[in-house]
């Protein structure tokens, strides 16, 4: 039976909605693609603009789940019931994704802590953590040709998002006003584009750029690679994410260094890529100089000089622990008491570290167990992708560590997981270095 799980036929059978040729059904690819398009094209701020109280107080339980998640779950059930033997389908899933199964157990523990112990709403952990699991199952059930179509969809959406971000930055137009907990932030120069909040844009765009640098666009035409990379890199200035940009530059430097070292040791280089780099690097430097002279980066640089208390907020958040007992820290303090401490410290918009926010919300014991499960799930994502997928995921976690991110309701993780599964497929023979 074990051999059956790893065989090509087993991979085709798990696809469920497949024809006699073993290919994924066009309907399955369409539904998954539509779910991806919706989650990337309809942000939480856009849902709020439509009158849906997605991440605001009040509203119905259905409003707290992203429409793309509903579609993905419906597609998963359709995939399941299209099987002649549904129980075998579940057996194959859990055999192939043991880390994900463990993650779901830790998620259930977190759910118990939230609902039974703390009597808090559980909807914030649905989209944030269950949606990525559903997407992992769906994408690994689609054949190579279907995944290639979905990969192109991600490239197109990220290109449109970057172009829209640059347009907003240059014109002052906003597709959606920047919303922070129901408060519209006026006068913010950062772009919201398709993905919503500027920091979300910076985080996902940075993850996308790291993925591209590791070979995430190798199946595209030669001319599209520099276009996608250059436009998205320029858009990082429009989104204004300082930590996202600094970390991105560090990751790109490491990737370039690992590619350069073998060439210096005498290994044969890809002449076309090096020729392209020799042309684009001078052009890129010239564009940066012109941009600085024109003042295009002044507002971004100003964020390093005056962060409006963001850096101090990351220090102040640790002051909250002084007013908590050891037992509170271990098993989780009273949510109302923590909220009052945060207000007293002036942290009205949340804790800018999802690690700290988890401990203050659910306690150290539950948080540690849950994070172990989360890493087990991400391990499944890497095993279903090329090995280098660990680097975009590491980038995502590092940058997310400086914001509320995973401690709040959001769809960041599902987008990044989809990127790795589609842009860095397991079989891909890319030029990405084996870091």
C-alpha positions as CSV (number, residue, x, y, z in Angstrom):
1,X,0.0,0.0,0.0
2,X,2.9,2.3,0.8
3,X,4.2,2.1,-2.8
4,X,0.7,3.0,-4.0
5,X,0.9,6.4,-2.3
6,X,4.1,7.4,-4.1
7,X,3.2,6.0,-7.5
8,X,2.1,8.2,-10.4
9,X,-1.2,6.4,-10.5
10,X,-1.9,7.3,-6.9
11,X,-1.2,10.9,-7.6
12,X,-3.7,10.8,-10.4
13,X,-6.3,9.0,-8.3
14,X,-6.0,11.6,-5.6
15,X,-6.9,14.2,-8.2
16,X,-10.4,12.9,-8.1
17,X,-12.0,15.1,-10.8
18,X,-9.8,13.5,-13.5
19,X,-10.7,12.1,-16.9
20,X,-9.7,8.8,-18.4
21,X,-6.3,10.2,-19.3
22,X,-5.5,10.9,-15.6
23,X,-5.4,14.6,-16.1
24,X,-7.1,17.0,-13.7
25,X,-10.5,18.1,-14.7
26,X,-10.7,21.6,-16.2
27,X,-13.5,22.2,-13.7
28,X,-11.2,21.4,-10.8
29,X,-8.4,23.7,-12.1
30,X,-10.9,26.5,-12.8
31,X,-12.4,26.3,-9.3
32,X,-9.0,26.3,-7.6
33,X,-7.9,29.1,-9.9
34,X,-11.0,31.1,-9.1
35,X,-10.3,30.7,-5.3
36,X,-6.8,31.9,-5.8
37,X,-7.9,34.9,-7.8
38,X,-10.5,35.8,-5.2
39,X,-8.1,35.5,-2.3
40,X,-5.5,37.6,-4.0
41,X,-7.9,40.1,-5.6
42,X,-10.3,40.7,-2.8
43,X,-8.6,42.0,0.3
44,X,-10.1,42.3,3.8
45,X,-10.2,46.1,3.3
46,X,-12.2,45.7,0.0
47,X,-14.6,43.3,1.8
48,X,-15.1,46.1,4.4
49,X,-15.7,48.6,1.6
50,X,-18.4,46.2,0.3
51,X,-20.1,46.3,3.7
52,X,-18.9,42.9,4.8
53,X,-17.6,43.1,8.4
54,X,-14.8,40.6,7.8
55,X,-12.3,41.8,10.4
56,X,-14.5,44.3,12.3
57,X,-16.7,43.7,15.3
58,X,-20.2,42.6,14.7
59,X,-21.7,40.9,11.7
60,X,-22.6,37.3,11.2
61,X,-20.2,34.3,11.4
62,X,-20.4,33.9,7.6
63,X,-19.0,37.4,7.2
64,X,-15.8,36.3,9.1
65,X,-14.8,33.8,6.4
66,X,-13.3,34.9,3.2
67,X,-15.4,34.0,0.1
68,X,-12.4,32.3,-1.5
69,X,-12.2,30.0,1.5
70,X,-15.8,28.9,1.0
71,X,-15.1,28.2,-2.6
72,X,-12.0,26.2,-1.8
73,X,-13.8,24.1,0.8
74,X,-16.7,23.5,-1.6
75,X,-14.1,22.4,-4.2
76,X,-12.5,20.1,-1.7
77,X,-15.8,18.4,-0.9
78,X,-16.5,18.1,-4.7
79,X,-13.1,16.5,-5.1
80,X,-13.8,14.1,-2.2
81,X,-17.2,13.0,-3.3
82,X,-16.1,12.5,-6.9
83,X,-14.0,9.6,-5.7
84,X,-15.3,6.1,-6.1
85,X,-13.8,5.3,-2.7
86,X,-13.9,8.5,-0.5
87,X,-12.3,6.8,2.5
88,X,-9.2,5.8,0.5
89,X,-8.9,9.4,-0.5
90,X,-8.7,10.5,3.1
91,X,-6.2,7.7,3.8
92,X,-4.0,8.8,1.0
93,X,-4.2,12.5,2.1
94,X,-3.1,11.7,5.7
95,X,-0.4,9.4,4.5
96,X,1.1,12.0,2.2
97,X,0.7,14.9,4.7
98,X,1.5,13.6,8.1
99,X,2.9,17.0,9.3
100,X,-0.4,18.6,8.2
101,X,-2.4,16.0,10.2
102,X,-0.3,16.9,13.3
103,X,-0.9,20.6,12.6
104,X,-4.6,20.1,12.6
105,X,-4.4,18.4,16.0
106,X,-2.5,21.4,17.4
107,X,-5.0,23.7,15.7
108,X,-7.8,21.8,17.5
109,X,-6.0,22.4,20.8
110,X,-5.8,26.1,20.0
111,X,-9.5,26.0,19.1
112,X,-10.3,24.4,22.5
113,X,-8.3,27.1,24.3
114,X,-10.1,29.9,22.5
115,X,-13.7,28.6,22.7
116,X,-13.8,26.5,25.9
117,X,-11.2,28.1,28.2
118,X,-11.3,31.8,27.0
119,X,-14.8,32.0,25.5
120,X,-13.6,34.1,22.6
121,X,-14.6,34.0,18.9
122,X,-12.7,31.3,17.0
123,X,-13.2,32.8,13.5
124,X,-9.7,34.6,13.5
125,X,-8.0,31.2,13.2
126,X,-10.1,29.8,10.4
127,X,-8.9,31.7,7.3
128,X,-5.4,32.2,8.8
129,X,-4.6,28.5,9.3
130,X,-7.3,26.2,7.8
131,X,-7.4,27.9,4.4
132,X,-3.6,27.1,3.7
133,X,-4.3,23.4,4.6
134,X,-7.2,23.2,2.2
135,X,-5.1,24.9,-0.5
136,X,-2.2,22.4,0.1
137,X,-4.6,19.5,-0.5
138,X,-6.2,21.0,-3.6
139,X,-2.9,22.0,-5.3
140,X,-1.2,18.7,-4.7
141,X,-4.3,17.0,-6.3
142,X,-3.8,18.9,-9.6
143,X,-1.5,17.6,-12.3
144,X,1.5,19.4,-13.7
145,X,-0.3,21.0,-16.6
146,X,-3.0,22.4,-14.3
147,X,-0.5,23.7,-11.8
148,X,1.3,25.5,-14.6
149,X,-1.9,27.4,-15.6
150,X,-2.4,28.3,-11.9
151,X,1.2,29.5,-11.7
152,X,0.7,31.9,-14.6
153,X,-2.4,33.2,-12.8
154,X,-0.2,34.1,-9.8
155,X,2.3,35.9,-12.0
156,X,-0.4,37.9,-13.7
157,X,-2.1,38.9,-10.4
158,X,1.2,39.9,-8.9
159,X,2.1,42.0,-12.0
160,X,-1.3,43.8,-11.9
161,X,-0.9,44.3,-8.1
162,X,2.5,45.8,-8.5
163,X,1.4,48.1,-11.4
164,X,-1.6,49.2,-9.4
165,X,0.5,49.9,-6.4
166,X,2.9,52.1,-8.5
167,X,-0.1,53.9,-10.0
168,X,-1.6,54.6,-6.6
169,X,1.8,55.8,-5.3
170,X,2.3,58.2,-8.2
171,X,-1.3,59.5,-8.4
172,X,-2.6,59.4,-4.8
173,X,-5.6,57.3,-6.0
174,X,-6.5,54.4,-3.6
175,X,-8.5,51.3,-4.7
176,X,-9.3,50.9,-1.0
177,X,-8.6,53.3,1.8
178,X,-6.2,52.0,4.4
179,X,-8.3,50.7,7.3
180,X,-6.9,49.9,10.8
181,X,-9.4,48.2,13.0
182,X,-12.3,50.3,11.6
183,X,-10.3,53.6,11.5
184,X,-9.6,55.0,8.1
185,X,-6.0,56.3,8.0
186,X,-6.0,59.6,6.0
187,X,-3.0,60.9,4.3
188,X,-1.0,57.7,4.1
189,X,1.1,57.7,1.0
190,X,1.5,53.9,0.9
191,X,-0.4,51.9,-1.7
192,X,-3.1,49.4,-0.9
193,X,-3.4,47.8,-4.5
194,X,-5.2,44.4,-4.7
195,X,-3.7,42.8,-1.6
196,X,-5.0,45.5,0.8
197,X,-2.9,46.8,3.7
198,X,0.5,48.1,2.6
199,X,2.4,45.8,4.9
200,X,0.5,42.8,3.5
201,X,1.5,44.0,0.0
202,X,5.1,44.3,1.1
203,X,5.2,40.9,2.8
204,X,3.7,39.0,-0.1
205,X,5.5,40.9,-2.8
206,X,8.8,40.3,-1.0
207,X,8.0,36.6,-0.7
208,X,7.2,36.5,-4.4
209,X,10.5,38.2,-5.3
210,X,12.5,35.7,-3.2
211,X,10.6,32.9,-5.0
212,X,11.4,34.4,-8.4
213,X,15.1,34.7,-7.4
214,X,15.1,31.0,-6.6
215,X,13.7,29.9,-10.0
216,X,10.0,30.7,-9.6
217,X,9.6,32.0,-13.1
218,X,11.8,29.5,-15.0
219,X,8.9,28.3,-17.1
220,X,8.0,31.8,-18.4
221,X,9.4,33.4,-21.5
222,X,12.9,34.8,-21.2
223,X,11.8,38.4,-21.5
224,X,9.1,38.1,-18.8
225,X,11.6,37.3,-15.9
226,X,13.2,40.8,-15.6
227,X,9.8,42.5,-16.2
228,X,8.1,40.6,-13.3
229,X,11.1,41.0,-11.0
230,X,11.8,44.7,-11.8
231,X,8.2,45.9,-11.5
232,X,7.5,44.1,-8.3
233,X,10.8,45.3,-6.8
234,X,9.9,48.9,-7.7
235,X,6.5,48.4,-6.1
236,X,8.2,47.6,-2.8
237,X,8.9,51.3,-2.5
238,X,5.2,52.0,-3.0
239,X,4.2,49.6,-0.2
240,X,6.6,51.1,2.3
241,X,7.5,48.0,4.2
242,X,10.9,48.7,5.8
243,X,11.5,45.2,7.3
244,X,10.2,43.5,4.2
245,X,12.6,45.5,1.9
246,X,15.7,45.2,4.2
247,X,15.1,41.4,4.6
248,X,14.5,41.0,0.9
249,X,17.8,42.7,0.0
250,X,19.6,40.4,2.5
251,X,18.0,37.3,1.0
252,X,18.8,38.4,-2.5
253,X,22.4,39.0,-1.6
254,X,22.7,35.5,-0.1
255,X,21.1,34.0,-3.2
256,X,23.4,35.9,-5.6
257,X,26.4,35.0,-3.5
258,X,25.6,31.3,-3.6
259,X,25.2,31.5,-7.4
260,X,28.4,33.5,-7.9
261,X,30.7,31.3,-5.8
262,X,30.5,28.2,-8.0
263,X,31.2,30.3,-11.1
264,X,34.3,31.8,-9.4
265,X,35.4,28.2,-8.7
266,X,35.2,27.4,-12.4
267,X,31.7,26.0,-12.8
268,X,30.1,26.8,-16.2
269,X,27.7,29.7,-16.0
270,X,24.4,30.2,-17.8
271,X,25.6,32.8,-20.4
272,X,22.2,34.1,-21.2
273,X,21.4,34.8,-17.5
274,X,24.7,36.5,-16.9
275,X,24.4,38.5,-20.1
276,X,20.9,39.6,-18.9
277,X,22.3,40.5,-15.5
278,X,25.2,42.5,-17.0
279,X,22.7,44.6,-18.9
280,X,20.1,45.0,-16.2
281,X,22.3,45.8,-13.2
282,X,23.7,49.0,-14.7
283,X,20.2,50.0,-15.9
284,X,18.8,49.3,-12.4
285,X,21.5,51.3,-10.7
286,X,20.8,54.2,-13.1
287,X,17.1,54.0,-12.5
288,X,17.7,54.1,-8.7
289,X,19.9,57.2,-9.0
290,X,17.3,58.9,-11.2
291,X,14.6,57.9,-8.8
292,X,16.4,59.3,-5.8
293,X,17.1,62.6,-7.6
294,X,13.5,62.8,-8.5
295,X,12.4,62.3,-4.9
296,X,10.5,59.1,-5.6
297,X,12.1,57.4,-2.5
298,X,11.9,60.3,-0.1
299,X,8.8,59.1,1.7
300,X,10.1,55.6,2.0
301,X,13.4,56.9,3.4
302,X,11.5,59.1,5.8
303,X,9.9,56.0,7.4
304,X,13.4,55.0,8.5
305,X,14.0,58.4,10.0
306,X,10.6,58.8,11.6
307,X,8.7,55.5,12.1
308,X,5.9,57.2,14.1
309,X,6.7,55.0,17.2
310,X,6.6,51.7,15.4
311,X,10.0,50.6,16.7
312,X,9.3,51.7,20.3
313,X,6.0,49.8,20.2
314,X,7.9,46.6,19.6
315,X,9.9,47.3,22.8
316,X,6.9,48.5,24.8
317,X,5.0,45.3,24.1
318,X,7.3,43.4,26.4
319,X,6.4,45.6,29.3
320,X,3.0,43.9,29.4
321,X,4.7,40.7,30.7
322,X,5.7,42.6,33.8
323,X,2.1,42.8,34.9
324,X,1.4,39.2,34.4
325,X,2.0,36.2,36.7
326,X,4.0,33.2,35.6
327,X,0.8,31.2,35.6
328,X,-0.9,33.7,33.3
329,X,2.0,33.6,30.9
330,X,2.0,29.8,30.8
331,X,-1.7,29.0,30.4
332,X,-3.0,32.3,29.0
333,X,-4.0,35.6,30.8
334,X,-7.5,37.0,31.0
335,X,-8.1,38.6,27.5
336,X,-9.9,41.7,29.0
337,X,-7.0,42.3,31.4
338,X,-4.4,42.1,28.5
339,X,-6.5,44.4,26.4
340,X,-6.5,47.0,29.3
341,X,-2.7,46.7,29.6
342,X,-2.3,47.2,25.9
343,X,-4.4,50.3,26.0
344,X,-2.5,51.6,28.9
345,X,0.8,51.1,26.9
346,X,-0.7,52.9,23.9
347,X,-0.8,49.7,21.8
348,X,-4.2,50.3,20.3
349,X,-3.6,48.7,16.9
350,X,-2.2,45.3,18.2
351,X,1.1,43.8,19.1
352,X,3.7,44.0,16.3
353,X,5.0,40.5,16.7
354,X,2.7,37.5,16.1
355,X,5.0,35.4,18.4
356,X,4.4,37.7,21.4
357,X,0.7,38.2,20.5
358,X,0.2,34.4,20.6
359,X,1.7,34.1,24.0
360,X,-0.3,37.0,25.4
361,X,-3.5,35.7,23.8
362,X,-3.3,32.0,24.4
363,X,-0.5,31.3,26.8
364,X,3.1,29.9,26.3
365,X,2.2,26.2,26.5
366,X,-0.5,26.2,23.9
367,X,1.5,28.6,21.7
368,X,4.6,26.5,21.7
369,X,2.6,23.3,20.8
370,X,0.8,25.2,18.1
371,X,4.0,26.6,16.6
372,X,5.5,23.1,16.4
373,X,2.4,22.0,14.5
374,X,2.8,25.0,12.2
375,X,6.4,24.1,11.4
376,X,5.2,20.6,10.7
377,X,2.7,21.9,8.2
378,X,5.3,24.1,6.5
379,X,7.5,21.1,6.3
380,X,4.8,19.4,4.3
381,X,4.7,22.4,2.0
382,X,8.5,22.2,1.4
383,X,8.3,18.5,0.7
384,X,5.6,19.1,-1.8
385,X,7.7,21.8,-3.5
386,X,11.3,22.2,-4.5
387,X,13.7,22.1,-1.5
388,X,14.5,25.8,-1.9
389,X,10.9,26.7,-1.0
390,X,12.1,26.8,2.6
391,X,13.7,30.2,1.9
392,X,10.6,32.1,0.8
393,X,8.8,30.6,3.8
394,X,11.7,31.7,6.1
395,X,11.4,35.2,4.6
396,X,7.7,35.2,5.3
397,X,8.1,34.2,8.9
398,X,11.0,36.6,9.6
399,X,9.0,39.6,8.2
400,X,5.8,38.4,9.8
401,X,7.6,38.4,13.2
402,X,7.5,42.2,13.1
403,X,3.7,42.6,12.7
404,X,0.4,41.2,14.0
405,X,0.3,39.0,10.9
406,X,-0.5,35.4,11.8
407,X,-1.9,36.4,15.2
408,X,-4.8,38.2,13.4
409,X,-7.3,37.1,10.8
410,X,-5.8,37.1,7.3
411,X,-5.0,35.2,4.1
412,X,-1.2,36.0,3.9
413,X,-0.1,32.4,4.6
414,X,-2.4,30.8,2.1
415,X,-1.1,33.0,-0.7
416,X,2.6,32.3,0.2
417,X,1.9,28.6,0.4
418,X,0.2,28.6,-3.0
419,X,3.2,30.4,-4.4
420,X,5.7,27.8,-3.3
421,X,3.6,24.9,-4.5
422,X,3.0,26.4,-7.9
423,X,6.1,28.4,-8.7
424,X,8.6,26.1,-7.1
425,X,7.2,22.6,-8.0
426,X,9.0,19.6,-6.6
427,X,10.2,18.3,-10.0
428,X,11.4,21.6,-11.3
429,X,15.0,21.7,-12.6
430,X,15.6,25.4,-12.1
431,X,18.8,27.3,-11.7
432,X,18.0,28.0,-8.1
433,X,20.9,27.3,-5.9
434,X,20.7,24.4,-3.4
435,X,21.3,26.6,-0.3
